[in-house]
Amino acid sequence: MMRLKDFKSLHFEKRWAFPIAIASIMSIFIFATCFNLGTVSTVYKINSLFNSRVDPGKTIGNFEEGESQVPPPPPRPTVPRFAYLVSGSKGDLNKLWRTLRALYHPWNYYILHLDLESPIEERMELASRVESDPVFASVGNVHVIEKANMVTYTGPTMVSNTLHACAILLKKYTDWDWFINLSASDYPLVTQDDLLFSFRDLKRDLNFIEHTSRLGWKERQRAMPLMVDPGLYQNTKSNIFWAQPRRGLPTAFKLFTGSAWMILSRSFVEYCIWGWDNLPRTLLMYYTNFVSSPEGYFHTVICNSPEFVPTVVNHDMHFISWDRPPKQHPHVLNINDTANMIASGAAFARKFKQDTLVLDRIDSELLQRKNGSFTPGGWCKGDPSCSKVGNPTRVKPGPGAKRLGQLIDRLLQPPVFNESQCR
């Protein structure tokens, strides 16, 4: 019979037999590996097994793993990309179409919008023209918003429509640099090659937005009254109406006002859409009850965001002539304004009536555009010219690039640039 002492001894031996065997096998494995591959290399590989989260850009000791290097991102194209919103309303189909063809460049992106007040026939005709145009069809960079938005120009629905277009552009494309909003009543004063050339060497975070904190009469007539825009909940356009009581000026942020037309950097547009802090959403709700909110929303967002204030250029790149005293809408431009438009150096002008002589003069003298064709550029190929797309990054600047470049240089001079930001 086995005694208790012998049983305990046997149990002790069995309990340690398995760990000893495993340790022996591991020792033989390590010895053999070190013998064949070298001690340092094996230690490195064993260390890698237990430390799988090695930063691929770092080295261990004096050794580098070529396979773990993250390739550098591809260089950004020298030629920038613009993303446009061109919007219109009832009766603006042909005006919008002319503006689009004057603006078109295969390197850029275009969102077109005829609001809900325009007849369904006009919106369908616009979509049909885009779809049947051979250049648009081959490049695929022109898009029509099919589900039209109601836009009341004195209310917040215009801001909503602009943000809608920005969201579409952010979702569809990852490589544009600046967003430009225009209406069917706008027209370019320079070619797209001029614009691309002039912006080529600029920092891609600059925002061209005309603004001021001196509200003047707008303080009592726009900031303090409360209004409601029926366009937010009706599918027919009607005037805004007033609500009581009036409100005081905000203390959590400072109000700014300015032009509703702007050139915004992609980084700022992303901030407005994604809003990684709450300011863009807070201000969107505030400006819901603000008269002519397109003249204040983006200006107040950017000037109350310290990270974006240094990027603000106090100009909207437009030539706009106001009556004196100013009215709700600017002076309608005519042939007599041509010299002042050219002297301004601006990239765009507004406001124009449909098919006026001044547009014909801009086409012939500034854009070299003939018979309703596209504005010529380095990309144009085929016979007739611009009927086919060549190299979209081949840019041929003209006199407009010199005028626009001189304007930008003046705006970016340190005293003017720094002293005009969010004041």
TAKA-V79417 format. One record per residue. N is the residue number from 0. RES is the residue in one letter. SS is DSSP state (a for helix, b for strand, c for the rest). OMEGA is omega in whole degrees, -180 to 180 (999 if undefined). Layout:
n | res | ss | omega
N | RES | SS | OMEGA
N | RES | SS | OMEGA
//
This chain:
n | res | ss | omega
0 | M | c | 179
1 | M | c | 179
2 | R | c | -180
3 | L | a | -180
4 | K | a | 179
5 | D | a | 180
6 | F | a | 179
7 | K | a | 179
8 | S | a | 179
9 | L | a | 179
10 | H | a | 179
11 | F | a | -178
12 | E | a | 179
13 | K | a | -177
14 | R | a | -178
15 | W | a | -176
16 | A | a | -176
17 | F | a | 177
18 | P | a | -180
19 | I | a | 180
20 | A | a | 179
21 | I | a | 179
22 | A | a | 179
23 | S | a | 179
24 | I | a | 179
25 | M | a | 180
26 | S | a | 179
27 | I | a | -179
28 | F | a | -179
29 | I | a | 180
30 | F | a | -179
31 | A | a | -179
32 | T | a | 179
33 | C | a | -180
34 | F | a | -175
35 | N | a | -170
36 | L | a | -178
37 | G | c | -172
38 | T | a | -175
39 | V | a | -179
40 | S | a | -178
41 | T | a | 179
42 | V | a | 178
43 | Y | a | -178
44 | K | a | 178
45 | I | a | 177
46 | N | a | 179
47 | S | a | 179
48 | L | a | -176
49 | F | a | 180
50 | N | c | -174
51 | S | c | -177
52 | R | c | 176
53 | V | c | 177
54 | D | c | -175
55 | P | c | 180
56 | G | c | -176
57 | K | c | 175
58 | T | c | 178
59 | I | b | -177
60 | G | c | 179
61 | N | c | -175
62 | F | b | 176
63 | E | c | 174
64 | E | c | -178
65 | G | a | -177
66 | E | a | -176
67 | S | a | -180
68 | Q | c | 177
69 | V | c | -179
70 | P | c | 179
71 | P | c | 178
72 | P | c | 179
73 | P | c | 179
74 | P | c | 179
75 | R | c | 178
76 | P | c | 177
77 | T | c | -180
78 | V | c | -180
79 | P | c | 177
80 | R | c | 176
81 | F | b | 176
82 | A | b | -173
83 | Y | b | 160
84 | L | b | 174
85 | V | b | -172
86 | S | b | 178
87 | G | b | -178
88 | S | c | -178
89 | K | c | 178
90 | G | c | -175
91 | D | c | -174
92 | L | a | -176
93 | N | a | 175
94 | K | a | -180
95 | L | a | -178
96 | W | a | 178
97 | R | a | 179
98 | T | a | 180
99 | L | a | -177
100 | R | a | 175
101 | A | a | -178
102 | L | a | -164
103 | Y | c | 172
104 | H | c | -176
105 | P | c | -180
106 | W | c | -177
107 | N | c | 177
108 | Y | b | -175
109 | Y | b | 172
110 | I | b | -179
111 | L | b | -179
112 | H | b | 166
113 | L | b | -170
114 | D | c | -172
115 | L | c | 177
116 | E | c | 179
117 | S | c | -179
118 | P | c | 179
119 | I | a | 180
120 | E | a | 179
121 | E | a | -179
122 | R | a | 177
123 | M | a | 178
124 | E | a | 178
125 | L | a | 179
126 | A | a | 180
127 | S | a | 179
128 | R | a | 180
129 | V | a | -177
130 | E | a | -175
131 | S | a | 179
132 | D | c | -174
133 | P | a | 179
134 | V | a | 178
135 | F | a | -178
136 | A | a | -177
137 | S | a | -178
138 | V | a | 178
139 | G | c | -178
140 | N | c | 178
141 | V | b | -175
142 | H | b | 178
143 | V | b | 174
144 | I | c | -174
145 | E | c | 179
146 | K | c | -171
147 | A | c | 177
148 | N | c | 171
149 | M | c | -178
150 | V | c | 172
151 | T | c | -166
152 | Y | c | 176
153 | T | c | -178
154 | G | c | -175
155 | P | c | -176
156 | T | a | 176
157 | M | a | 174
158 | V | a | 179
159 | S | a | 180
160 | N | a | 178
161 | T | a | 178
162 | L | a | 177
163 | H | a | 179
164 | A | a | 177
165 | C | a | -179
166 | A | a | 178
167 | I | a | -179
168 | L | a | 177
169 | L | a | -179
170 | K | a | -174
171 | K | a | -172
172 | Y | c | -179
173 | T | c | -168
174 | D | c | 176
175 | W | c | -173
176 | D | c | -179
177 | W | b | 176
178 | F | b | 179
179 | I | b | 176
180 | N | b | 179
181 | L | b | 173
182 | S | b | 178
183 | A | c | 179
184 | S | c | 176
185 | D | c | 177
186 | Y | b | -180
187 | P | b | 175
188 | L | c | 177
189 | V | c | 176
190 | T | c | 176
191 | Q | a | 174
192 | D | a | 176
193 | D | a | -178
194 | L | a | 180
195 | L | a | 180
196 | F | a | -177
197 | S | a | -179
198 | F | a | -172
199 | R | c | -175
200 | D | c | 179
201 | L | c | 172
202 | K | c | -173
203 | R | c | 179
204 | D | c | -179
205 | L | c | 178
206 | N | b | -179
207 | F | b | -174
208 | I | c | -178
209 | E | c | -171
210 | H | b | 173
211 | T | b | 174
212 | S | c | 179
213 | R | c | -174
214 | L | c | -180
215 | G | c | -178
216 | W | c | -179
217 | K | a | -180
218 | E | a | -177
219 | R | a | -174
220 | Q | a | -179
221 | R | a | -176
222 | A | a | -174
223 | M | c | 176
224 | P | c | 174
225 | L | b | 179
226 | M | b | 178
227 | V | b | -180
228 | D | c | 180
229 | P | a | 178
230 | G | a | 178
231 | L | a | -175
232 | Y | c | 177
233 | Q | c | 178
234 | N | c | 172
235 | T | c | -176
236 | K | c | 175
237 | S | c | -177
238 | N | c | 173
239 | I | c | 174
240 | F | b | -170
241 | W | b | 178
242 | A | b | 179
243 | Q | c | 1
244 | P | c | 173
245 | R | c | -179
246 | R | c | 176
247 | G | c | 177
248 | L | c | -177
249 | P | c | 175
250 | T | c | -179
251 | A | c | 179
252 | F | c | -179
253 | K | c | -178
254 | L | c | 174
255 | F | c | 178
256 | T | b | -179
257 | G | b | -177
258 | S | c | 178
259 | A | c | -177
260 | W | c | -169
261 | M | c | 171
262 | I | b | -173
263 | L | b | 178
264 | S | b | 178
265 | R | a | -178
266 | S | a | 178
267 | F | a | 177
268 | V | a | 177
269 | E | a | 178
270 | Y | a | 180
271 | C | a | -177
272 | I | a | -175
273 | W | a | 175
274 | G | c | -178
275 | W | c | 158
276 | D | c | -166
277 | N | c | -174
278 | L | a | -179
279 | P | a | 180
280 | R | a | 178
281 | T | a | -179
282 | L | a | 176
283 | L | a | 177
284 | M | a | 179
285 | Y | a | -176
286 | Y | a | 173
287 | T | a | -178
288 | N | a | -175
289 | F | c | 180
290 | V | c | 180
291 | S | c | -178
292 | S | a | 176
293 | P | a | 179
294 | E | a | -179
295 | G | c | -171
296 | Y | a | -176
297 | F | a | -180
298 | H | a | -179
299 | T | a | 177
300 | V | a | -173
301 | I | a | -177
302 | C | a | 173
303 | N | c | 178
304 | S | c | -173
305 | P | a | -178
306 | E | a | -178
307 | F | a | -179
308 | V | a | -179
309 | P | c | -178
310 | T | c | -171
311 | V | b | 172
312 | V | b | -172
313 | N | c | 178
314 | H | c | -178
315 | D | c | 179
316 | M | c | 179
317 | H | b | 163
318 | F | b | 180
319 | I | b | -180
320 | S | c | -178
321 | W | c | 172
322 | D | c | 178
323 | R | c | -2
324 | P | c | -177
325 | P | c | 176
326 | K | c | 180
327 | Q | c | -179
328 | H | c | -179
329 | P | c | 177
330 | H | c | 177
331 | V | c | -174
332 | L | c | 178
333 | N | c | -174
334 | I | a | -179
335 | N | a | -180
336 | D | a | -173
337 | T | a | -178
338 | A | a | 179
339 | N | a | 178
340 | M | a | -179
341 | I | a | -178
342 | A | a | -179
343 | S | a | -176
344 | G | c | -175
345 | A | c | -180
346 | A | c | -176
347 | F | b | 175
348 | A | b | 174
349 | R | b | 21
350 | K | c | -177
351 | F | c | 168
352 | K | c | -176
353 | Q | c | 171
354 | D | c | 177
355 | T | c | -179
356 | L | a | -179
357 | V | a | 176
358 | L | a | 177
359 | D | a | 180
360 | R | a | 176
361 | I | a | 178
362 | D | a | -172
363 | S | a | -173
364 | E | a | -175
365 | L | a | -175
366 | L | a | -176
367 | Q | c | -177
368 | R | c | -174
369 | K | c | 170
370 | N | c | 176
371 | G | c | -179
372 | S | c | 174
373 | F | c | 173
374 | T | c | -177
375 | P | c | 178
376 | G | c | -179
377 | G | c | -178
378 | W | c | -169
379 | C | b | 172
380 | K | b | 174
381 | G | c | 177
382 | D | c | 9
383 | P | c | -177
384 | S | c | 178
385 | C | c | 175
386 | S | c | 175
387 | K | b | -176
388 | V | b | 174
389 | G | c | 179
390 | N | c | -175
391 | P | c | 180
392 | T | c | 175
393 | R | c | -173
394 | V | c | 178
395 | K | c | -178
396 | P | c | 178
397 | G | c | -179
398 | P | a | 179
399 | G | a | 179
400 | A | a | 179
401 | K | a | 180
402 | R | a | -179
403 | L | a | 179
404 | G | a | 178
405 | Q | a | 177
406 | L | a | -179
407 | I | a | 179
408 | D | a | 178
409 | R | a | -178
410 | L | a | -176
411 | L | c | 175
412 | Q | c | -172
413 | P | a | -179
414 | P | a | -178
415 | V | a | -176
416 | F | a | -174
417 | N | a | -174
418 | E | a | -178
419 | S | c | -176
420 | Q | c | 171
421 | C | c | 178
422 | R | c | 999
//
